[in-house]
Amino acid sequence: MRLVITKVLIVGPDPADVDFADPSLPPEVTAEIIRNDIVKGEEDLRAAGHDVATLYIPSDSAGLGGLAERLAREPVDCVLIGGGAGFRPAICRCSRPSST
């Protein structure tokens, strides 16, 4: 049996951009806890035989350009979008690019 290594890129907002004052978040959640969870996910994927990298998207809309550049420079087999990448305005100080 041949092992196929999949190149995985984990994408999401930088945990430093999360507004931890938001009352909808559990009070014990911190950027450190989020980063540790991301590292654990990376370790699990590597243990499963995948090549893994993480890209934090800055809170401004220019971050999406950085993602496009990264994918053009280093194609991947899978993009895993982190739980915070929905840019929930209530918890993340992020702005969406205009759709026009």
C-alpha positions as CSV (number, residue, x, y, z in Angstrom):
1,M,0.0,0.0,0.0
2,R,1.4,3.4,-1.0
3,L,1.1,6.3,1.5
4,V,-0.1,9.5,-0.1
5,I,0.9,12.6,1.8
6,T,-1.5,15.4,1.5
7,K,-0.4,19.0,1.7
8,V,-2.8,20.8,4.0
9,L,-3.0,24.5,4.7
10,I,-4.8,25.6,7.8
11,V,-6.3,29.1,7.4
12,G,-7.9,31.4,9.9
13,P,-7.7,34.7,11.7
14,D,-4.9,35.3,14.0
15,P,-6.0,34.5,17.6
16,A,-4.6,37.9,18.6
17,D,-7.4,39.5,16.6
18,V,-10.2,37.9,18.6
19,D,-12.1,40.2,20.9
20,F,-12.0,38.3,24.2
21,A,-14.2,40.9,25.8
22,D,-17.2,39.6,23.8
23,P,-19.7,38.1,26.3
24,S,-20.6,35.3,23.9
25,L,-17.2,33.7,24.4
26,P,-16.5,31.6,27.5
27,P,-14.4,33.7,29.9
28,E,-11.6,31.2,30.0
29,V,-10.9,31.3,26.3
30,T,-7.6,33.1,25.4
31,A,-5.4,33.5,22.4
32,E,-3.0,31.0,24.0
33,I,-5.7,28.4,24.3
34,I,-6.7,28.9,20.6
35,R,-3.1,28.7,19.4
36,N,-2.5,25.5,21.5
37,D,-5.6,24.0,19.9
38,I,-4.3,24.9,16.4
39,V,-0.9,23.3,17.2
40,K,-2.7,20.2,18.5
41,G,-4.6,20.0,15.2
42,E,-1.4,20.4,13.2
43,E,0.2,17.6,15.3
44,D,-2.7,15.3,14.7
45,L,-2.7,15.9,10.9
46,R,1.1,15.3,10.8
47,A,0.7,12.1,12.8
48,A,-1.8,11.0,10.1
49,G,0.9,11.5,7.5
50,H,0.0,14.9,6.2
51,D,2.3,17.9,5.4
52,V,0.8,20.8,7.3
53,A,1.2,24.5,7.4
54,T,-0.8,27.3,9.0
55,L,-1.5,30.7,7.7
56,Y,-3.1,33.4,9.9
57,I,-5.1,35.9,7.9
58,P,-4.6,39.5,9.1
59,S,-7.7,41.3,10.3
60,D,-7.7,43.7,7.3
61,S,-8.9,42.6,3.8
62,A,-5.4,42.5,2.5
63,G,-5.0,39.2,4.2
64,L,-7.0,37.5,1.5
65,G,-4.4,38.6,-1.1
66,G,-1.8,37.0,1.1
67,L,-3.7,33.8,1.0
68,A,-4.0,33.9,-2.8
69,E,-0.2,34.6,-3.1
70,R,0.6,31.7,-0.8
71,L,-1.6,29.3,-2.8
72,A,-0.1,30.5,-6.1
73,R,3.5,30.0,-4.6
74,E,2.8,26.8,-2.8
75,P,-0.2,24.8,-4.1
76,V,-1.9,22.5,-1.6
77,D,-4.2,19.6,-1.7
78,C,-6.5,20.8,1.0
79,V,-7.4,24.1,2.7
80,L,-8.7,23.6,6.2
81,I,-10.6,26.7,7.3
82,G,-10.4,27.3,11.0
83,G,-13.4,27.8,13.2
84,G,-12.9,31.5,13.4
85,A,-12.5,32.1,9.7
86,G,-16.1,33.0,9.4
87,F,-15.0,36.5,10.7
88,R,-17.9,36.7,13.2
89,P,-17.8,40.5,13.8
90,A,-18.9,40.0,17.4
91,I,-15.7,38.2,18.3
92,C,-13.1,39.1,15.7
93,R,-11.9,42.6,14.8
94,C,-11.9,41.8,11.1
95,S,-13.3,43.5,8.1
96,R,-14.6,41.8,5.0
97,P,-13.6,43.0,1.5
98,S,-16.3,44.7,-0.4
99,S,-18.2,42.5,-2.8
100,T,-18.4,45.2,-5.4
